[in-house]
Amino acid sequence: MVRPCKLRKIGLNPNCAYFKPRGIPLINLEEVVLQKDALEAVRLVDLEGLYQDQTAEKMGVSRPTIGRMLEQARKTIADALINGKAIRIEGGNVTIASPDLRPCPRGRGRRGRGWNR
């Protein structure tokens, strides 16, 4: 028997459901699905600059789970960009974190600044 997935906390619900190449009607495109929790992992790690363990704590999952989510999300995004596919954002076992419970963004931390500053 498979263990049920934990609810993954996301900070915001995406404003749009699709990204697609410009100038090609959506009906003519293949599409790939990017789950909301995977998008949140990419946002926190790649955009906000958090480490994977910080991201895991914020989303309420384990660090290896974040690693798997990032691998899947990056593969999906690369497939869409390289092969000209639309990205549909949906699904995932998620709950929206309430604004008052979300900690302030921590920025990039010491990444890229060196140790002697």
C-alpha distances in whole Angstrom, upper triangle without the diagonal:
4,7,9,12,15,19,21,25,27,31,32,31,33,36,36,33,34,36,38,41,44,47,44,43,39,39,40,37,34,32,29,26,26,24,25,24,25,28,28,27,30,32,32,32,35,37,37,37,34,33,29,28,30,28,25,27,28,25,23,20,21,23,21,19,23,24,21,22,26,26,24,26,29,29,28,32,33,32,34,37,38,37,38,35,35,32,30,29,26,22,20,18,22,24,28,29,32,36,37,34,34,36,39,38,39,40,41,41,43,42,45,47,48,48,52,52
4,6,9,12,15,18,21,24,27,29,28,29,33,32,30,31,33,35,38,41,43,41,40,36,36,37,35,31,29,26,23,23,20,22,20,21,24,24,23,26,29,28,28,31,33,33,33,31,29,25,25,27,25,22,23,25,21,19,17,17,20,18,16,19,20,18,18,22,22,20,23,26,25,25,28,30,29,31,34,35,34,35,32,31,29,27,25,23,19,17,15,18,21,25,26,29,32,34,31,31,33,35,35,36,37,37,38,40,38,41,44,44,45,48,49
4,7,9,12,15,18,21,25,26,26,28,31,31,29,31,33,35,38,41,44,41,40,37,37,38,35,32,29,26,23,22,19,21,18,19,23,23,22,25,27,26,26,29,31,31,31,28,27,23,22,24,22,19,20,22,18,16,14,15,18,16,14,17,19,17,17,21,22,20,22,25,25,25,28,30,30,31,34,35,35,36,33,32,29,27,25,22,18,16,13,16,18,22,23,26,29,31,27,27,29,32,32,33,34,35,35,37,36,39,42,42,42,46,46
4,7,9,12,16,18,22,23,23,25,28,28,26,28,30,33,36,39,41,39,38,34,35,36,33,30,27,24,21,20,17,18,16,18,21,20,20,23,25,24,25,28,29,29,30,27,26,22,22,23,21,18,19,20,16,14,13,15,18,17,14,17,19,17,16,20,21,19,21,24,24,24,26,29,29,29,32,34,34,34,31,30,26,24,22,19,15,13,10,13,15,19,20,23,26,28,25,25,27,30,30,31,33,33,34,36,35,39,41,42,42,46,45
4,7,9,12,15,19,20,19,21,25,25,23,25,27,30,33,36,38,37,36,32,33,34,31,28,25,22,19,17,14,14,12,14,17,16,16,19,21,20,21,24,25,25,26,23,22,19,19,20,17,14,16,16,13,11,10,12,15,14,11,13,16,14,13,17,18,16,18,21,22,21,23,26,26,26,29,31,31,31,28,27,24,22,19,16,13,10,7,10,12,16,17,20,23,25,22,22,24,27,26,28,29,30,31,33,32,35,37,39,39,43,42
4,6,9,13,16,18,18,20,24,25,23,26,27,30,34,36,39,38,37,33,34,36,33,30,27,24,20,18,15,14,11,14,17,15,15,19,20,19,20,23,24,23,24,21,21,18,17,17,15,12,13,13,10,8,7,10,14,14,11,13,16,15,14,17,19,18,18,22,23,22,24,27,27,28,30,32,32,33,30,28,24,22,19,17,14,10,7,8,10,13,14,17,20,22,18,18,21,24,23,25,27,27,28,31,30,33,36,37,37,40,40
4,6,9,13,14,15,17,21,22,20,23,25,28,32,34,37,36,35,31,33,34,31,29,25,23,19,17,13,12,9,13,15,13,14,17,18,17,19,22,22,22,23,20,20,18,17,17,14,12,13,12,9,8,8,12,15,16,12,13,17,16,14,17,19,18,18,21,23,22,23,26,27,27,29,31,32,32,29,26,23,21,17,15,12,9,5,5,6,10,11,14,17,19,16,16,19,21,21,23,25,26,27,30,29,33,35,36,37,40,39
4,6,10,12,13,15,18,20,19,21,23,26,29,32,35,34,33,30,31,33,30,28,24,21,17,15,11,9,7,10,12,10,10,14,14,13,15,18,19,18,19,17,17,14,14,14,11,9,10,9,5,6,7,10,13,14,11,10,14,14,11,14,17,16,15,18,20,19,20,23,24,24,26,29,30,29,27,25,21,19,16,14,11,8,6,5,6,8,9,13,15,17,14,14,16,19,18,20,21,23,24,27,26,29,31,33,34,37,36
4,7,9,11,13,17,19,19,21,23,26,29,32,35,34,33,30,32,34,31,29,25,23,19,16,13,10,8,11,12,9,10,13,13,12,15,17,17,16,18,15,16,15,14,13,10,10,10,7,5,6,9,12,14,16,13,12,16,16,13,15,19,18,16,19,22,21,21,24,26,25,27,30,31,30,28,25,21,20,16,15,13,10,9,6,5,6,6,9,12,14,11,10,13,15,15,17,19,21,22,25,25,28,30,32,32,35,34
4,6,7,10,13,15,16,18,20,23,26,28,31,31,30,27,30,31,28,27,23,21,17,14,11,8,7,10,9,6,9,11,10,10,13,15,14,14,16,14,16,15,15,13,10,11,11,8,6,9,11,15,15,17,14,13,16,16,13,14,18,17,15,18,20,19,19,22,24,23,24,27,28,28,25,23,19,17,13,13,12,10,10,7,6,5,6,9,11,13,12,10,12,14,13,16,17,19,21,24,23,26,28,31,32,35,33
4,7,10,12,15,16,19,20,24,27,28,31,31,31,28,31,33,30,29,25,23,20,16,14,10,10,12,11,7,10,12,10,9,13,15,13,12,15,14,16,16,16,14,11,13,13,9,9,12,14,17,18,20,17,15,18,19,16,16,20,20,17,19,22,21,20,24,25,24,25,28,30,29,26,24,20,19,15,15,15,14,14,10,9,6,5,8,8,11,10,7,10,11,11,14,15,18,19,23,22,25,27,30,31,33,31
4,6,9,12,13,16,17,21,24,25,29,28,28,25,28,30,27,26,23,21,18,15,13,9,10,13,10,8,12,13,10,11,15,16,14,13,17,16,19,18,20,17,14,16,16,13,12,15,17,20,20,22,20,17,20,21,17,17,21,20,17,19,22,20,19,23,24,23,24,27,28,27,24,21,18,16,13,13,14,13,14,11,9,6,8,9,9,13,13,10,13,14,13,17,17,20,22,25,25,27,29,32,33,36,34
4,6,9,10,13,15,19,22,23,26,26,25,22,25,27,24,24,20,19,16,13,11,8,10,12,10,9,13,14,12,14,17,17,16,16,19,19,21,20,22,20,17,18,19,15,14,17,18,21,22,23,20,18,21,21,17,18,21,19,16,19,21,19,18,22,23,21,22,26,26,25,22,19,16,14,10,10,11,12,13,10,9,7,10,11,12,16,16,14,17,17,17,20,20,23,25,29,27,30,32,35,36,39,37
4,6,7,10,11,15,18,20,23,22,22,19,22,24,21,21,17,16,14,11,11,8,11,12,9,9,13,13,11,14,16,16,14,16,19,19,22,21,23,21,18,19,21,18,16,19,20,23,23,24,21,19,21,21,17,17,20,18,15,17,19,17,15,19,20,18,19,23,23,21,19,16,13,11,8,9,11,13,15,12,13,11,13,15,15,19,19,17,19,19,18,21,21,22,25,28,27,29,31,34,36,39,37
4,7,9,11,15,18,18,21,21,20,18,21,23,21,21,18,18,16,14,14,11,14,15,12,13,16,16,14,16,19,19,16,18,21,22,25,24,26,24,21,23,24,21,19,23,24,27,27,28,25,23,25,24,21,20,23,21,18,20,22,19,17,21,22,19,20,24,24,22,19,16,14,12,10,11,14,16,18,16,16,13,16,17,16,20,21,19,21,21,20,23,22,24,27,31,29,31,33,36,38,41,39
4,6,8,11,15,15,18,18,17,14,17,19,17,18,15,15,13,12,13,11,15,15,12,14,17,16,15,18,20,19,18,20,23,24,26,25,28,26,23,24,26,23,21,24,25,28,28,28,25,23,25,24,20,20,22,20,17,19,20,17,16,19,19,16,17,21,21,18,16,12,10,9,8,10,13,16,18,17,17,16,19,20,20,24,24,22,24,24,23,26,25,26,29,32,31,32,34,37,40,42,40
4,7,10,14,15,18,17,15,12,15,17,15,15,12,12,10,10,11,10,14,14,12,14,17,16,16,19,21,20,19,21,24,25,27,25,28,27,23,24,26,23,21,24,24,27,27,27,24,22,24,22,19,19,21,18,15,17,19,15,14,18,17,15,16,20,19,17,14,10,8,6,5,7,11,13,16,16,17,16,19,21,22,26,25,23,26,26,25,27,27,28,31,34,32,33,36,39,41,44,42
4,6,10,12,14,13,12,9,12,14,12,12,9,10,9,10,12,12,15,15,12,15,18,16,16,20,21,20,19,22,24,25,27,26,29,28,24,26,28,25,23,26,26,28,28,28,25,23,24,23,19,19,20,18,15,16,17,13,12,15,15,12,13,17,16,13,11,7,5,5,6,9,13,16,19,18,20,20,23,25,25,29,28,26,28,28,26,29,27,28,32,34,32,33,36,39,41,44,42
4,7,9,12,12,12,9,13,14,11,12,9,10,11,10,13,14,17,15,13,16,18,15,15,19,20,18,17,21,23,24,26,25,29,28,24,26,28,26,24,27,27,29,28,28,25,23,24,23,19,18,19,17,14,15,16,12,10,13,13,9,10,14,13,11,9,6,5,7,8,12,15,18,21,21,22,22,24,26,26,30,30,27,29,28,26,28,26,27,30,33,30,31,34,37,39,42,40
4,6,9,8,9,7,11,11,8,10,9,10,12,13,16,17,20,18,16,19,21,18,19,22,23,21,20,24,26,27,29,28,31,31,27,29,32,29,27,31,30,32,31,30,28,26,26,24,22,21,21,19,16,16,16,13,11,13,12,8,9,12,11,8,7,4,6,9,11,15,18,20,24,24,26,25,28,30,30,34,33,31,32,32,29,31,29,29,33,35,32,33,36,38,41,44,43
4,7,6,9,9,12,11,9,11,11,13,15,16,19,20,23,21,18,22,23,20,21,24,25,22,22,25,27,29,31,30,33,33,30,31,34,32,30,34,33,34,33,32,30,28,28,26,24,22,22,21,18,17,17,15,12,13,13,9,8,11,10,6,7,7,9,12,15,18,22,24,28,27,29,29,31,33,33,36,36,33,35,34,31,33,30,30,34,36,33,33,36,39,42,44,43
4,6,8,10,13,12,11,14,14,16,18,19,22,23,26,24,21,24,26,23,23,26,27,24,23,27,29,31,33,33,36,35,32,34,37,34,33,36,36,37,36,35,33,31,31,30,27,26,26,24,21,21,21,18,16,17,16,13,12,14,13,10,11,10,13,15,17,21,24,27,30,30,31,30,33,34,34,38,38,35,36,35,32,34,32,32,36,37,35,34,37,40,43,46,44
4,7,9,12,11,11,14,15,18,20,22,25,26,29,27,24,27,29,26,26,30,31,28,27,30,32,35,37,36,40,39,36,38,40,38,36,39,39,40,39,39,36,34,34,33,30,29,29,27,24,24,24,21,19,19,19,15,14,16,15,11,12,12,15,17,20,23,27,29,33,32,34,33,36,37,37,41,41,38,40,38,36,38,36,36,39,41,38,38,41,44,47,49,48
4,6,8,7,7,11,12,16,18,20,23,24,28,26,24,27,29,26,26,30,31,28,28,31,33,35,37,36,39,39,35,37,40,37,35,38,38,39,38,37,35,33,33,32,29,28,28,25,23,23,22,19,18,18,17,14,14,15,13,10,10,10,13,15,18,21,25,27,31,31,33,33,35,37,37,41,41,38,40,39,37,39,36,37,40,42,39,39,42,45,48,51,49
4,5,6,7,11,12,15,17,20,22,24,27,26,24,27,29,27,27,31,32,29,29,32,34,36,38,37,40,39,36,37,40,37,35,38,38,39,39,38,35,34,34,32,29,29,29,26,24,24,23,20,19,20,18,15,16,18,15,12,11,10,13,14,18,20,23,26,30,30,32,32,35,36,36,40,40,38,40,39,37,39,38,38,42,44,41,41,44,47,50,53,51
4,5,5,8,9,12,14,16,19,20,24,23,21,24,26,24,25,28,29,27,27,30,32,34,35,34,37,36,33,34,37,34,32,35,34,36,36,35,32,30,31,29,26,26,26,23,21,22,21,17,17,18,16,13,15,17,14,11,9,7,10,11,14,16,20,23,26,27,29,28,32,34,34,38,38,35,38,37,35,37,36,36,40,42,39,40,43,46,48,51,50
4,6,8,10,13,15,18,21,22,26,25,23,27,29,27,28,31,32,30,30,33,35,37,38,36,39,39,35,36,39,37,34,37,36,38,38,37,34,33,33,31,28,28,28,25,23,24,23,19,19,21,18,15,17,19,16,13,11,10,13,13,16,18,21,24,27,28,30,31,34,36,37,40,40,38,40,40,38,41,39,39,43,45,42,43,46,49,52,54,53
4,7,10,13,16,19,22,24,27,26,24,28,29,27,28,32,32,30,30,34,36,37,38,37,40,40,36,37,40,38,35,38,37,39,38,37,34,33,33,31,28,28,27,25,23,23,22,19,19,19,17,14,16,16,13,11,10,10,13,14,18,20,23,26,29,30,33,33,36,38,39,42,42,40,42,42,39,41,40,40,43,45,42,42,46,48,51,54,53
4,6,10,13,16,19,21,24,22,21,25,26,24,25,29,29,27,27,31,32,34,35,33,36,36,33,34,37,35,32,35,34,35,34,33,31,29,29,27,25,24,24,21,19,20,18,15,15,16,13,10,12,13,10,8,6,6,10,11,15,17,20,23,27,27,30,30,33,36,36,40,39,37,39,39,36,38,36,36,40,42,39,39,42,45,48,50,49
4,7,10,13,17,19,22,20,19,23,24,22,24,27,27,26,26,30,31,32,33,31,34,34,31,31,35,33,30,33,31,32,32,30,28,27,26,24,22,22,21,18,17,18,16,12,13,14,11,9,12,12,9,8,5,6,9,10,14,16,18,21,24,25,28,29,32,35,36,39,38,36,38,38,35,37,36,35,39,40,37,38,42,44,46,49,49
4,7,10,13,15,18,16,16,19,21,19,21,24,24,23,24,27,28,29,30,28,31,31,27,28,31,29,27,29,28,29,29,27,25,24,24,21,19,19,18,15,14,15,14,10,11,12,10,8,11,13,10,9,5,4,6,7,10,12,14,17,21,22,25,25,28,31,32,35,35,32,34,34,32,34,33,32,36,38,35,36,39,41,44,47,46
4,7,10,13,15,13,13,17,17,16,18,21,21,20,21,24,25,26,26,24,27,28,24,25,28,26,23,26,24,25,25,23,21,20,20,17,15,15,15,12,10,12,10,7,8,10,8,7,11,12,11,10,7,6,5,6,9,10,12,14,18,19,22,23,26,29,30,33,32,30,32,32,30,31,30,30,33,35,32,33,37,39,41,44,44
4,6,9,12,10,11,14,15,14,16,19,20,19,20,23,24,24,25,22,25,25,22,22,25,23,20,22,21,23,23,21,18,18,18,16,13,14,14,11,9,12,11,7,9,12,11,10,13,15,14,14,10,9,6,5,6,7,9,10,14,15,18,20,22,25,27,30,29,27,29,29,27,29,28,28,31,34,31,33,36,38,40,43,43
4,7,9,7,7,10,11,11,13,15,16,16,17,19,20,20,21,19,22,22,18,18,21,20,17,19,18,20,20,19,16,14,15,13,10,11,12,9,6,9,10,7,8,11,11,10,13,15,15,15,12,10,7,6,5,6,8,9,12,13,16,17,20,23,24,27,26,23,25,26,24,25,25,25,28,30,27,29,32,35,37,40,39
4,6,5,6,9,10,11,12,15,16,16,17,19,20,20,20,18,20,20,16,16,19,17,14,16,15,17,18,17,14,13,15,13,9,11,12,10,8,12,12,10,11,15,15,14,17,19,19,19,16,14,10,8,6,5,5,5,9,9,13,14,17,20,21,24,23,21,23,24,22,24,24,25,27,30,28,30,33,35,37,40,39
4,5,5,6,9,10,10,12,14,15,15,16,18,18,19,17,19,18,14,15,17,15,12,14,14,17,17,18,14,13,15,14,10,12,14,12,10,13,15,13,13,17,17,16,18,21,21,21,18,15,12,10,6,6,6,6,8,7,10,10,13,16,18,21,19,17,20,21,19,22,22,23,25,28,26,28,31,33,35,38,37
4,5,5,6,9,10,11,12,14,15,15,17,15,16,14,15,15,11,11,14,12,9,11,11,13,14,14,11,9,12,11,8,10,12,11,9,13,15,13,14,17,18,18,20,22,23,23,20,18,14,13,10,9,8,6,7,6,9,10,12,16,17,20,18,16,18,19,18,20,20,21,23,26,24,27,29,31,33,36,35
4,5,5,6,9,10,11,12,13,14,15,15,15,13,15,15,11,12,15,13,11,13,12,14,13,13,10,8,10,9,5,6,9,8,6,9,11,10,11,14,15,15,17,19,20,20,18,16,13,12,10,10,10,8,10,10,13,14,15,19,20,23,21,18,20,21,19,20,20,20,22,25,23,25,28,30,31,35,34
4,5,5,6,9,10,10,11,12,14,14,15,14,16,16,12,13,16,14,12,15,15,16,16,16,14,11,13,12,9,8,11,10,7,9,12,10,10,13,15,14,15,18,19,19,17,15,11,11,8,10,11,10,12,11,13,13,15,18,18,22,20,17,19,19,17,19,18,19,21,24,22,24,27,29,31,34,33
4,5,5,6,9,10,10,10,12,12,13,12,14,13,9,11,13,10,9,12,12,15,14,15,13,10,13,13,9,9,13,12,10,12,15,14,13,17,18,18,19,22,23,22,20,18,15,14,11,12,12,11,12,10,11,11,12,15,15,18,16,14,15,16,14,16,15,16,19,22,20,23,25,28,29,32,31
4,5,5,6,8,9,10,11,10,10,8,11,11,7,8,11,10,8,11,11,12,11,12,10,7,9,10,7,6,10,11,8,10,13,13,13,16,18,18,19,21,23,23,21,20,16,16,13,14,14,12,13,12,14,14,14,17,18,20,18,15,16,16,14,15,15,15,17,20,18,20,23,25,27,30,29
4,6,5,5,7,9,10,10,11,10,13,13,10,12,15,13,12,15,14,15,14,14,13,9,10,11,8,6,9,10,7,8,11,12,10,13,15,15,16,18,20,20,19,18,14,15,13,15,15,14,16,15,17,16,17,20,20,22,21,17,18,18,15,16,14,14,17,19,17,19,22,24,26,29,28
4,6,6,5,6,8,9,11,11,14,13,10,12,15,12,12,15,16,17,16,17,15,12,13,15,12,10,13,14,11,11,15,14,13,15,18,17,17,20,22,22,20,19,15,16,13,15,16,15,17,15,16,15,15,17,17,20,18,15,15,15,12,13,12,13,16,18,16,18,21,24,26,29,27
4,6,6,5,6,6,8,9,11,9,6,10,11,9,10,13,14,15,13,15,14,10,12,14,12,10,14,15,13,13,17,17,16,18,21,21,21,23,25,25,24,22,19,19,16,18,18,16,17,15,16,15,14,17,16,18,16,13,13,12,9,10,10,10,13,16,14,17,19,22,23,26,25
4,6,6,5,5,6,7,10,9,7,10,12,11,12,15,14,14,12,14,13,9,10,13,11,9,12,14,12,12,15,16,15,16,20,20,20,22,24,25,24,23,20,21,18,20,20,18,19,18,19,18,17,20,20,21,19,16,15,15,12,11,10,9,12,14,12,14,17,19,21,24,23
4,6,5,8,9,10,13,13,11,14,16,15,15,18,18,18,15,17,16,12,12,15,13,10,12,14,11,10,14,15,13,14,18,18,17,19,22,22,22,21,18,20,17,20,21,19,21,20,21,20,20,22,21,24,22,18,18,17,13,13,11,10,13,15,12,14,17,19,21,25,23
4,6,8,11,12,15,14,12,15,17,15,15,19,19,20,18,19,19,15,16,18,15,13,15,17,14,13,17,17,14,16,20,19,18,21,23,23,22,21,18,20,17,20,21,20,22,20,20,19,18,21,19,22,21,17,16,15,11,12,9,9,13,15,13,14,17,20,22,25,23
4,6,9,11,13,11,10,14,15,12,14,17,18,19,17,19,18,15,16,19,16,14,17,19,16,16,20,20,18,20,23,22,22,24,27,26,26,24,21,22,19,21,22,21,22,20,20,18,17,19,17,19,18,14,13,11,8,8,6,7,10,13,12,14,16,19,20,23,21
4,7,9,12,10,9,13,14,13,15,18,18,18,15,18,18,14,15,18,16,13,16,19,16,15,19,20,18,20,23,23,22,24,27,27,27,26,23,24,22,24,24,22,23,21,22,20,19,21,20,22,20,16,15,13,10,8,6,5,8,10,8,11,13,15,17,20,19
4,6,8,6,6,10,11,10,12,15,15,15,12,15,15,12,13,16,15,13,16,18,16,16,20,21,20,21,24,25,24,26,29,29,28,27,24,25,22,23,23,21,22,20,20,19,17,20,19,20,18,14,13,12,9,7,7,6,8,10,9,13,15,16,18,21,20
4,6,5,6,9,10,11,12,14,14,13,10,12,13,10,11,14,14,12,15,17,16,16,19,21,20,21,24,25,25,27,29,30,29,29,25,26,23,24,24,22,22,20,21,21,19,22,21,22,20,17,15,15,12,10,10,9,9,11,9,13,15,16,17,20,20
4,5,5,6,9,10,10,12,11,9,6,9,10,6,7,11,11,9,12,15,14,14,17,19,19,20,23,24,24,26,28,29,28,27,24,24,22,22,22,19,19,18,19,19,18,21,21,23,20,17,16,17,14,13,13,12,13,14,13,16,19,20,20,24,24
4,5,5,6,9,10,10,9,8,5,9,10,8,9,13,13,13,15,17,17,18,21,22,22,24,26,27,28,30,32,33,31,30,27,27,24,24,23,20,20,19,19,20,18,21,21,22,19,16,15,16,15,13,14,14,13,15,14,18,20,20,20,24,24
4,5,5,6,9,10,10,10,8,12,12,10,12,15,14,14,17,19,18,19,22,23,23,24,27,28,28,30,32,33,31,30,27,27,24,24,23,20,20,18,18,18,15,18,18,18,15,13,11,13,11,10,11,12,11,14,14,17,19,20,20,23,22
4,5,5,6,8,9,9,8,11,10,7,10,13,11,11,14,16,15,16,19,20,19,22,24,24,25,27,29,30,28,27,23,23,20,20,19,16,16,15,15,15,13,16,17,18,15,12,12,13,11,11,12,12,13,16,15,18,20,22,23,26,25
4,5,5,6,5,5,5,8,8,6,9,11,10,11,14,16,15,17,20,20,21,23,25,26,27,29,30,31,29,28,24,24,21,20,19,15,15,14,15,15,14,17,18,19,16,14,14,16,14,14,16,16,16,19,18,21,23,25,25,28,28
4,6,5,6,7,8,12,11,10,13,15,14,15,18,19,19,20,23,24,24,26,28,29,30,32,34,34,32,31,27,26,23,22,21,18,16,15,15,15,13,16,16,17,13,12,11,14,13,13,16,16,16,19,19,22,24,25,25,28,27
4,6,8,10,11,14,13,11,14,16,14,15,18,19,18,20,23,23,23,25,28,28,28,31,33,33,31,29,25,24,21,20,19,16,15,13,12,12,9,12,13,14,10,8,9,11,11,12,14,15,16,19,19,22,24,25,26,29,27
4,6,9,10,12,10,9,13,14,12,13,16,17,16,18,21,20,21,24,25,25,27,29,30,30,28,26,23,21,18,17,16,13,11,9,10,10,9,12,14,15,12,10,12,14,13,15,17,18,19,22,21,24,26,28,28,32,31
4,7,10,12,10,10,14,15,13,15,18,18,18,21,23,23,24,26,28,28,30,32,33,33,31,29,25,24,21,19,17,14,12,10,11,12,10,14,16,16,13,12,13,16,16,17,19,20,21,23,23,27,28,30,30,33,32
4,7,9,6,7,11,11,11,13,15,16,16,19,21,21,22,24,26,27,28,30,31,32,30,28,25,24,20,19,17,13,12,11,13,14,14,17,19,20,17,16,17,19,18,19,21,21,21,24,23,26,29,29,30,33,33
4,6,5,7,9,10,11,13,15,16,17,19,20,21,23,24,26,27,29,30,32,33,31,30,26,26,23,22,20,16,15,15,16,18,17,21,22,23,19,18,19,21,20,20,21,21,21,23,22,25,27,28,28,32,31
4,5,5,6,9,10,11,13,14,15,17,19,20,21,22,24,26,27,28,30,31,30,29,25,25,23,22,21,17,17,17,18,20,19,22,23,24,21,19,19,20,19,18,19,18,18,20,19,22,24,25,25,29,29
4,5,5,6,9,10,11,12,14,15,17,18,20,21,23,25,26,27,28,30,28,28,25,25,22,22,20,17,17,18,20,22,21,25,26,27,24,22,22,24,22,21,22,21,21,23,21,24,26,27,27,31,31
4,5,5,6,9,10,11,12,14,15,17,18,20,21,23,24,26,27,28,26,25,22,22,19,19,17,13,13,14,17,18,19,22,24,25,22,20,21,23,21,21,22,21,22,24,22,25,28,29,29,33,33
4,5,5,6,9,10,10,12,14,15,16,18,20,21,22,24,25,26,25,24,20,20,18,18,16,13,14,14,16,17,17,21,22,24,21,18,19,20,18,18,18,18,19,21,19,22,25,26,27,30,30
4,5,5,6,9,10,11,12,14,15,16,18,20,21,22,24,25,24,24,21,21,19,20,19,16,17,17,20,21,21,24,25,27,24,22,22,23,20,20,20,18,20,21,19,21,24,25,26,30,30
4,5,5,6,9,10,11,12,14,15,17,19,20,21,22,24,22,22,19,19,18,18,16,14,15,16,19,21,21,25,27,29,26,23,24,25,23,23,23,22,23,25,22,25,28,28,30,33,33
4,5,5,6,9,10,11,12,14,15,17,18,20,21,22,20,19,16,16,14,14,13,11,12,13,16,18,19,22,23,26,23,21,22,23,21,21,21,20,22,24,22,24,27,29,30,34,33
4,5,5,6,8,10,10,12,14,15,16,18,20,21,19,19,16,17,15,16,16,14,15,16,18,19,20,23,24,26,24,21,22,22,19,20,19,18,20,22,19,21,24,26,27,31,31
4,6,5,6,9,10,11,12,14,15,16,18,20,18,19,16,17,16,17,17,15,17,18,21,22,23,27,28,30,28,25,25,26,23,23,22,21,23,24,21,23,26,27,29,33,33
4,6,5,6,9,10,11,12,14,15,16,18,16,16,13,14,13,14,14,13,15,17,20,21,23,26,27,30,28,25,26,27,24,25,24,23,25,27,24,26,29,31,32,36,36
4,5,5,6,9,10,11,12,14,15,16,14,14,11,12,11,12,13,12,15,15,18,19,21,24,25,28,26,23,24,25,22,23,22,21,24,25,23,24,28,29,31,35,34
4,5,5,6,8,10,10,12,14,15,14,14,12,14,14,16,17,16,19,19,22,22,23,27,27,30,28,25,26,26,22,23,21,20,23,24,21,22,26,27,30,33,33
4,6,5,6,9,10,10,12,14,13,14,12,14,14,16,17,17,20,21,24,25,26,30,30,33,31,28,29,29,26,27,25,24,26,28,24,25,29,30,33,36,36
4,6,5,6,9,10,11,12,10,10,8,10,11,13,14,14,18,19,22,23,25,28,29,32,30,28,29,29,26,27,26,25,28,29,26,27,31,33,35,38,38
4,5,5,6,9,10,10,9,9,7,10,11,14,16,16,20,20,23,23,25,28,28,31,30,27,28,27,24,25,23,23,26,27,24,25,29,31,33,36,36
4,5,5,6,8,10,10,11,10,14,15,18,19,19,23,23,26,26,28,31,31,34,33,30,30,30,27,27,25,24,27,28,25,25,29,30,33,36,36
4,6,5,6,8,7,10,9,13,14,17,19,19,23,24,27,27,30,33,33,36,35,32,33,33,30,30,29,27,31,32,28,29,33,34,37,40,40
4,6,5,5,4,6,7,10,12,15,18,19,23,23,26,26,28,31,32,35,34,31,32,32,29,30,28,27,31,32,29,29,33,35,38,41,40
4,6,5,7,9,9,13,15,18,21,22,25,25,28,28,30,33,32,36,35,32,32,32,28,29,27,26,30,31,27,27,31,33,36,39,38
4,6,8,11,12,16,18,21,23,24,28,28,31,31,33,36,36,39,38,35,36,35,31,32,30,28,32,33,29,29,33,34,37,40,40
4,6,9,11,15,17,20,22,24,28,28,31,32,34,37,37,40,39,36,37,37,34,35,32,31,35,36,32,32,36,38,41,44,43
4,7,10,13,16,19,22,24,27,28,30,30,33,36,36,39,38,35,37,36,33,34,32,31,35,36,33,33,36,38,42,44,44
4,7,10,13,16,18,20,24,25,28,28,30,33,33,37,36,33,35,35,32,33,32,31,35,36,33,33,37,39,42,45,44
4,6,10,13,16,18,22,22,25,25,28,30,30,34,33,31,33,32,30,32,30,30,34,36,33,33,37,39,42,45,44
4,6,10,13,15,18,19,21,21,24,27,27,31,30,27,29,29,27,29,27,27,31,33,30,31,34,37,39,42,41
4,6,10,12,16,16,19,19,22,25,25,29,28,26,28,29,27,29,28,29,32,34,32,33,36,39,41,44,43
4,7,10,13,13,15,15,18,21,22,25,25,22,25,25,23,26,25,26,29,32,29,31,34,37,39,42,40
4,7,10,10,13,14,17,20,21,25,24,22,25,26,24,27,27,28,31,33,31,33,36,39,40,44,42
4,7,8,11,13,16,19,21,24,23,22,25,26,25,27,27,28,31,34,32,34,37,39,41,44,43
4,6,9,12,15,18,20,23,21,20,22,24,23,25,26,27,29,31,30,32,35,37,38,42,41
4,7,10,13,16,19,21,19,19,21,24,23,25,26,27,29,32,31,33,36,38,39,42,41
4,7,9,13,15,18,16,15,18,20,20,22,24,25,27,30,29,32,34,36,37,40,39
4,6,9,12,14,13,13,16,19,19,21,23,25,27,30,29,32,34,36,37,40,39
4,6,9,12,11,10,14,16,16,19,21,23,25,28,28,31,33,35,36,39,37
4,6,8,7,7,10,13,14,17,19,21,23,26,26,29,31,33,34,36,35
4,6,6,7,10,13,15,18,20,23,24,28,28,31,32,35,35,38,36
4,5,5,9,10,12,16,18,21,22,26,26,29,30,33,33,36,33
4,6,8,10,13,16,19,22,22,26,27,30,31,33,33,35,33
4,6,9,12,15,18,21,21,25,26,29,29,32,32,34,32
4,7,9,11,14,17,18,21,22,25,26,28,29,31,29
4,6,8,12,15,15,18,20,23,23,25,26,28,25
4,6,9,13,13,17,18,21,21,23,24,26,23
4,6,9,10,14,15,17,18,21,22,24,21
4,7,7,10,12,14,15,17,18,20,18
4,6,9,9,12,12,15,17,19,17
4,6,6,8,9,12,14,16,15
4,6,8,9,11,11,14,12
4,6,6,7,8,10,9
4,6,7,9,12,12
4,6,9,12,11
4,7,8,7
4,6,7
4,6
4
